[in-house]
Amino acid sequence: MVKLRLKRCGRKQAVYRIVAIDGRSRREGKDLGKMGFYDPINSQTYLNIPAILYFLEKGAQPTGTLFDIFKRAGVFYKFRKKFN
């Protein structure tokens, strides 16, 4: 199963990449695709919406934190709108 999850980057200041990754691999494992980044300290988020929608169409499951980030950005609204 493919999961959309956060992959940590940076040593002192935590910055995360949003990636699609096999659910059985570890957090820093090889990813299938990069879809943006999330900086919790500066509250910055960049999302590649077409790539996220592509993986959601294929059945990828976002983690809890990413579900909240996507919800705030309106990704699921665009996902539902695409199928109606």
C-alpha positions, 0 to 999 in steps of 0.5 A: 500500500502506498502512503503519503507521509512526511519525510524529515530533512534538516538536522537542527530545524525540522523541515519535512518533505511530503512524499509518496512511499511504500507503507512497509518502508521506513521514514527515510526510505526511498520515495516514489515521488515528492509532492511538496514540503512542510515547515512547522516552525515558520508555518510554510507549506508548498503542495503540488496538488496535481501530484497529490491528486494523482496518488490519491486517485491510485489509492494512496492513504495520507497519514494523520498529519498530512490529512489535516494539512490537506484538509486545510488546503482544500485538497479533498474538495478538489479531489471530490470535485474531480469525480463529480 
